[in-house]
């Protein structure tokens, strides 16, 4: 169905793709595996016409099965050839319904009225055959992340694609949603669709694909049949070295760093609301916050980032009640912030790597007499690039050009190297490869070793058990009592996340 030969793409001095060959067959699911910045998304963007390769060719099978050259740099030509792409960050208009989003761009502009009846009947048939059920009459802004992804896939299927590309399809899905997605992909492959998905998660690659191509440093370094593939070998091929897991070592916590006493944050729904939360965090301790997405974790993060004020209750930092809630105030007090959404909350796309690293220290470290010290900013960025192994063209490169994992490393460098007393890390490894995850974990454990208190908000239960000294659970905007990680297992934690066997947190004065 598809043939890529000698694909090469450069961004300045950075070689994103280096002479890559790749094939894809009908009825097959190919996993494109690689660490963040390995060139996976760049390769697929060349295939779909978003980028033009500096060298190489793409050929696609036509209706007669013969391969024909695909014009470079033309997404319309890719769509006409039967190629569809579902991006990691959805391209939906939130105010439009699912039906309207699917139909968008498929009708002539001068048609006097839209023909929704035939489109709805066709989509009903597609949903029946694929299992991608969704309410087509709701605005997509009101759909869950999993439902929005189904709309994206339906958009592609509606256009009669024969090759479907998915970029990090499970990056924002729950485990249950991920299982459902791969069951759907297998159904589509059995109906003759050729599917390629980009991933860095070994578990889903081994469980969901027929064949695996591994990219590292812009090159294809291996290709394997999935059956019998060795996970440890795949991990080593992906990052170029063995990746030992990060584990905390026992240590006695120090004095109180953060305390919440009966804190409530008003909000329109459970996601943005916090009700009567109490906790104590001490020096050299990692407090994990578990919970199904949308249960108030975002409200807790906004409070601890200085973006929301409590409607009731008290927040103390190092024993002193906080009365001013603003991001610049919290940064000045020594709070390191790692937001969940690195693209919209953690960085400004048009800013450079150097500007992003320096952003929270402008007043204290990178200005003199009101003028920015650009030399100092670049020097600091170069140190961060070397220390955090950030793959980018250089300190002056716009942050938007970096892969998600490398962008996350820039944010980590900004948050951690200021030696904060409190670190609030919201989903710090979401969308990162195994090597980048290990690097983030190592950095957080190093900060713990230096005495920082860390609030780790994560939906990755393995991550919580690996790093947390104690774990609390958020359910319907309420925070449970924090329990020692050793006293919990996956079964009990799962029950607590479902609202069972959960005790709400006592007043903070009762102790840790």
C-alpha positions in Angstrom: 0.0 0.0 0.0 2.9 2.4 0.8 6.6 2.6 0.1 9.0 5.2 1.4 12.5 5.2 0.1 15.5 7.3 1.3 13.5 9.9 3.2 15.8 12.6 4.5 14.8 15.8 6.2 16.9 18.5 7.9 16.0 21.4 10.1 19.1 23.5 9.9 22.0 21.5 11.4 19.5 18.9 12.9 19.0 15.8 10.7 15.4 14.7 11.7 15.2 11.8 9.1 18.3 10.2 7.5 17.7 8.0 4.5 14.7 6.0 5.9 13.1 3.2 4.0 9.7 1.9 5.0 6.8 -0.3 3.6 3.2 -0.8 4.7 0.9 -3.5 3.6 -2.9 -3.8 3.5 -4.4 -5.5 6.6 -1.3 -4.8 8.6 -0.6 -2.7 11.7 2.9 -1.3 11.8 4.3 0.3 14.9 6.8 3.1 14.5 8.8 3.0 17.7 11.4 5.5 18.9 12.3 7.9 21.6 11.1 11.5 21.6 12.9 13.4 18.8 13.8 10.2 16.9 12.1 11.5 13.8 8.8 9.5 13.9 6.4 12.4 13.6 8.6 14.2 11.0 8.5 11.0 8.8 4.7 10.8 9.0 4.3 14.5 8.4 6.4 14.1 5.2 4.1 11.2 4.2 1.0 13.3 4.8 2.4 16.4 3.0 2.9 18.7 6.0 6.6 18.7 5.3 8.6 18.2 2.1 11.5 15.8 2.3 15.0 17.1 1.3 15.6 13.7 -0.4 13.7 10.5 -1.1 10.3 9.4 -2.5 6.9 8.3 -1.4 4.8 5.9 -3.5 1.2 4.9 -2.7 -0.9 2.1 -4.2 -3.8 3.2 -6.4 -7.1 1.5 -7.0 -5.4 -0.9 -9.4 -2.8 -1.9 -6.7 0.1 -0.2 -8.6 2.4 2.1 -6.8 2.5 5.7 -8.0 4.6 8.6 -6.8 2.9 10.9 -4.2 3.4 14.7 -4.9 5.5 16.1 -2.0 4.2 18.7 0.4 0.5 18.4 -0.6 -1.9 17.1 2.1 -4.7 17.3 -0.4 -2.8 14.9 -2.6 -2.3 12.6 0.3 -6.0 12.6 1.1 -6.9 12.0 -2.5 -4.5 9.0 -2.5 -6.3 7.5 0.4 -4.0 8.5 3.3 -5.5 9.8 6.5 -3.7 11.0 9.6 -4.8 11.4 13.2 -2.6 13.9 15.0 -1.5 13.6 18.6 -3.1 17.0 19.2 -6.5 16.9 17.8 -7.6 19.2 15.0 -11.2 19.6 15.9 -13.4 22.8 16.1 -14.7 22.5 19.7 -17.9 24.6 19.0 -18.9 22.3 16.1 -20.7 18.9 16.6 -19.0 15.6 15.8 -21.0 15.4 12.6 -20.1 19.0 11.5 -16.4 18.3 12.2 -16.4 15.1 10.1 -18.2 16.9 7.2 -15.9 19.9 7.4 -14.0 20.3 4.1 -15.9 17.5 2.2 -18.6 19.7 0.6 -18.3 22.4 -2.0 -18.4 25.9 -0.7 -21.2 27.1 -3.0 -23.7 24.4 -2.2 -26.8 26.2 -0.9 -27.5 23.7 2.0 -25.6 21.0 3.7 -26.6 17.4 3.1 -26.4 16.0 6.7 -28.8 13.1 6.1 -26.5 11.0 3.8 -23.5 11.9 5.9 -25.2 10.8 9.1 -26.3 7.5 7.5 -22.8 6.8 6.3 -21.3 7.6 9.7 -23.8 5.3 11.4 -22.6 2.5 9.1 -19.0 3.4 9.8 -19.6 3.4 13.5 -21.4 0.0 13.3 -18.6 -1.6 11.3 -15.7 -0.1 13.3 -17.1 0.1 16.8 -16.2 3.8 17.0 -19.5 4.9 18.7 -19.9 8.6 19.6 -22.7 11.1 20.0 -22.4 13.0 16.7 -24.8 15.8 17.9 -22.7 17.0 20.8 -20.1 19.8 20.4 -16.7 18.1 20.4 -15.6 20.5 23.2 -18.0 18.6 25.5 -16.7 15.1 24.5 -14.2 13.1 26.5 -10.6 12.8 25.1 -11.4 9.2 24.0 -14.6 10.3 22.2 -12.8 13.2 20.4 -10.2 10.7 19.1 -13.0 8.6 17.7 -14.3 11.6 15.9 -10.8 12.1 14.4 -10.6 8.5 13.2 -14.2 8.8 11.8 -13.1 11.9 9.9 -10.4 9.8 8.2 -12.6 6.8 7.5 -15.3 9.1 6.1 -12.9 10.1 3.4 -12.4 6.5 2.3 -8.8 6.3 3.5 -6.9 3.1 2.8 -3.8 4.0 4.9 -4.4 5.3 8.4 -1.6 7.0 10.4 -2.0 7.7 14.1 0.5 9.9 16.0 0.9 8.8 19.6 -2.8 7.7 19.7 -2.8 6.8 23.4 -0.9 9.7 24.8 -4.0 11.2 26.5 -6.1 8.1 26.9 -6.9 6.0 30.0 -5.8 2.4 30.0 -9.4 1.2 29.3 -9.7 3.7 26.4 -6.4 2.5 25.0 -7.5 -1.1 25.0 -10.7 -0.1 23.2 -8.7 1.8 20.6 -6.5 -1.1 19.7 -9.4 -3.5 19.5 -10.9 -1.0 17.0 -7.7 -0.8 15.0 -7.5 -4.6 14.8 -11.1 -4.6 13.4 -10.2 -2.0 10.8 -7.1 -3.9 9.8 -9.1 -7.1 9.3 -11.3 -5.1 6.9 -8.2 -4.3 4.8 -7.0 -1.0 6.1 -3.2 -0.4 6.3 -2.4 1.1 9.7 0.7 2.7 11.1 0.9 4.1 14.6 3.7 6.1 16.2 4.5 5.2 19.8 7.2 4.9 22.4 5.2 2.6 24.7 6.6 -0.9 24.5 3.6 -2.6 26.0 1.1 -1.2 23.4 3.6 -1.7 20.6 4.0 -5.4 21.4 0.3 -5.9 22.1 -1.1 -3.9 19.2 1.1 -4.3 16.1 2.1 -7.0 13.5 5.5 -5.4 12.7 7.8 -2.9 14.4 10.2 -0.4 12.9 12.6 1.3 15.3 13.9 4.8 14.8 16.8 6.3 16.7 18.5 9.6 16.0 16.6 10.0 12.7 17.6 6.6 11.3 15.8 3.3 11.1 17.9 1.0 13.2 15.8 -2.1 13.3 12.7 -3.8 11.9 11.1 -6.8 13.6 8.0 -9.0 13.5 6.1 -8.3 16.6 5.5 -12.0 17.5 8.3 -13.0 19.8 9.8 -9.6 20.0 11.9 -9.0 23.1 10.9 -5.9 25.1 14.3 -5.4 26.7 16.0 -5.5 23.3 13.4 -3.1 21.8 14.1 -0.7 24.6 17.8 -0.8 24.0 17.4 -0.4 20.3 15.1 2.6 20.9 17.5 4.6 23.2 20.8 3.0 22.3 21.5 1.7 25.8 20.1 -0.3 28.6 17.5 1.7 30.6 17.5 0.6 34.3 14.2 1.5 36.2 14.2 4.3 38.7 13.4 3.4 42.2 13.3 5.5 45.3 15.3 4.5 48.4 13.8 4.9 51.9 14.6 8.1 53.8 13.2 9.9 56.8 11.2 13.0 55.7 12.1 16.4 57.2 10.1 19.3 58.3 6.8 20.4 56.8 7.0 22.0 53.4 3.3 22.2 52.3 0.1 21.8 54.2 -3.5 22.1 53.1 -6.3 22.3 55.7 -9.9 21.9 54.5 -9.1 23.7 51.2 -11.8 24.1 48.6 -11.5 25.6 45.1 -14.8 26.6 43.4 -15.4 25.3 39.9 -18.2 24.5 37.5 -17.5 20.8 37.4 -15.6 18.0 39.2 -12.5 18.5 37.0 -12.1 22.2 38.1 -13.3 21.9 41.7 -11.6 20.9 44.9 -13.6 20.1 48.0 -12.2 20.1 51.6 -8.8 18.8 50.7 -6.2 18.3 53.5 -2.6 17.1 53.2 0.9 17.4 54.7 4.1 17.2 52.6 7.5 17.1 54.1 11.1 17.7 53.0 12.5 14.8 51.0 9.1 13.3 50.4 7.2 12.5 47.2 3.4 12.5 47.7 1.6 10.8 44.7 -1.9 11.9 43.7 -3.7 9.1 41.8 -7.1 9.3 40.2 -9.1 8.9 37.0 -8.8 12.0 34.8 -11.3 14.7 35.5 -11.7 14.2 39.3 -10.2 17.4 40.5 -6.5 16.9 39.8 -6.5 19.9 37.5 -8.0 22.1 40.3 -5.3 20.9 42.8 -2.6 21.7 40.3 -4.0 25.1 39.5 -4.1 25.9 43.2 -0.4 24.8 43.7 0.7 26.7 40.6 -0.8 29.9 41.9 -3.4 30.0 39.2 -6.5 29.6 41.5 -7.4 31.0 44.9 -9.0 28.8 47.6 -12.6 29.6 48.4 -12.2 28.1 51.9 -9.4 26.6 54.0 -5.7 27.4 54.5 -2.6 26.7 52.4 0.8 26.8 54.2 4.2 26.9 52.7 7.0 26.1 55.2 4.7 26.9 58.1 3.5 30.3 56.8 -0.1 30.8 55.5 -0.2 31.9 51.8 -2.4 34.9 51.2 -1.3 36.0 47.7 -2.0 33.5 44.9 -0.2 34.3 41.7 2.3 32.4 39.5 5.1 35.0 39.9 4.6 35.0 43.7 4.8 31.2 43.8 7.9 31.1 41.7 9.5 33.7 44.0 8.7 31.5 47.0 10.6 28.6 45.5 7.8 26.5 43.9 8.8 24.6 40.8 5.9 24.0 38.4 5.7 21.3 35.8 2.2 21.7 34.1 0.2 18.9 32.6 -0.2 20.6 29.2 3.3 21.5 28.1 2.2 23.0 24.8 -0.4 25.5 26.1 0.6 26.0 29.8 4.3 25.1 29.9 5.6 27.1 27.0 4.9 29.9 24.5 5.4 28.3 21.0 7.1 31.4 19.4 9.6 31.7 22.2 13.1 30.2 21.8 14.6 27.4 23.9 16.7 30.0 25.7 13.7 32.3 26.5 11.7 29.3 27.7 14.4 28.1 30.1 14.8 31.7 31.4 11.2 32.6 31.5 10.6 32.1 35.3 13.9 33.7 36.3 13.9 36.8 34.2 13.6 39.2 37.2 16.1 37.4 39.5 18.8 36.1 37.1 18.5 37.4 33.5 18.1 41.2 33.6 20.2 44.1 34.6 18.9 47.7 34.9 15.7 46.6 33.1 17.5 45.0 30.1 17.5 41.3 29.3 20.9 39.5 29.4 20.5 37.5 26.3 24.1 36.1 26.5 23.4 34.7 30.0 20.1 33.3 28.8 21.8 31.5 25.9 24.6 30.2 28.1 22.0 28.8 30.6 20.1 27.2 27.8 23.3 25.5 26.4 24.0 24.1 29.9 20.4 22.7 30.0 20.7 21.3 26.5 23.8 19.4 27.6 22.6 18.3 31.1 19.2 17.2 30.0 20.2 15.7 26.6 17.7 18.0 24.8 17.6 17.3 21.1 17.2 20.6 19.3 18.9 22.8 16.7 20.2 25.1 19.4 19.3 27.7 22.1 17.7 30.1 19.6 15.4 27.5 18.1 11.6 28.1 18.6 10.3 25.8 21.3 7.5 24.7 18.9 10.0 22.9 16.7 10.9 20.4 19.5 9.3 17.1 20.0 7.0 16.7 23.1 9.7 14.9 25.1 12.4 17.4 24.4 10.0 20.3 25.2 9.3 18.5 28.5 13.0 18.4 29.2 13.2 22.2 28.7 10.4 22.7 31.2 12.1 20.3 33.7 15.4 22.3 33.4 13.5 25.5 34.1 11.6 24.1 37.1 14.3 22.0 38.8 17.5 23.9 38.3 16.2 26.8 40.4 16.5 24.4 43.4 12.9 24.7 44.5 11.6 23.8 48.0 8.4 22.5 46.5 7.9 20.8 43.1 4.4 20.3 41.7 4.7 17.8 38.8 1.4 17.2 36.9 1.6 14.2 34.5 5.4 14.9 34.1 6.0 11.9 31.8 2.8 11.8 29.7 3.8 11.2 26.1 7.4 10.5 26.9 9.5 7.6 25.7 11.2 5.1 28.1 14.5 6.9 28.1 12.9 10.3 28.7 10.7 8.8 31.5 13.8 7.4 33.2 15.5 10.8 32.9 12.5 12.6 34.4 12.2 10.1 37.3 15.9 10.4 38.0 15.7 14.2 38.2 12.7 14.1 40.5 14.4 11.6 42.8 17.6 13.7 42.8 15.4 16.7 43.9 13.9 14.6 46.6 17.4 13.6 47.7 18.3 17.3 48.0 15.3 17.8 50.3 12.6 19.1 48.0 9.0 18.2 48.7 7.3 16.9 45.6 3.6 16.6 44.7 3.4 14.1 41.9 0.0 14.1 40.1 -0.1 11.1 37.7 -2.4 8.7 36.0 0.5 6.2 35.6 0.1 3.9 38.5 3.5 2.2 37.9 5.1 5.7 38.1 3.3 6.4 41.3 4.4 3.2 43.0 8.0 3.6 41.7 8.4 7.2 43.0 5.9 7.9 45.8 6.5 7.7 49.5 2.8 8.1 50.1 -0.2 8.0 47.8 -3.5 9.8 48.0 -6.5 9.5 45.6 -8.8 12.1 44.1 -12.4 11.1 43.5 -15.2 13.5 42.6 -13.1 16.5 43.7 -12.2 15.0 47.1 -8.8 14.0 48.3 -8.3 10.8 50.3 -6.0 10.2 53.2 -2.4 9.7 52.0 -1.2 6.2 52.7 2.3 4.7 52.6 2.9 3.3 49.1 4.0 0.0 50.6 0.6 -0.5 52.1 -1.2 -0.3 48.8 -1.3 -2.5 45.7 -2.9 -2.1 42.2 -6.1 -3.7 43.3 -6.7 -1.6 46.3 -5.6 1.6 44.6 -8.0 0.8 41.7 -10.9 0.4 44.1 -10.0 3.7 45.7 -9.9 5.4 42.3 -13.4 4.0 41.7 -14.7 5.6 44.9 -14.6 2.4 47.0 -12.6 1.7 50.2 -11.6 5.4 50.3 -11.2 7.4 53.4 -11.2 11.2 53.0 -8.2 13.1 54.2 -8.3 14.2 57.9 -7.4 17.7 58.9 -3.8 18.4 58.1 -3.1 19.1 61.8 -3.6 15.3 62.4 -0.2 14.7 60.8 1.2 13.0 57.8 
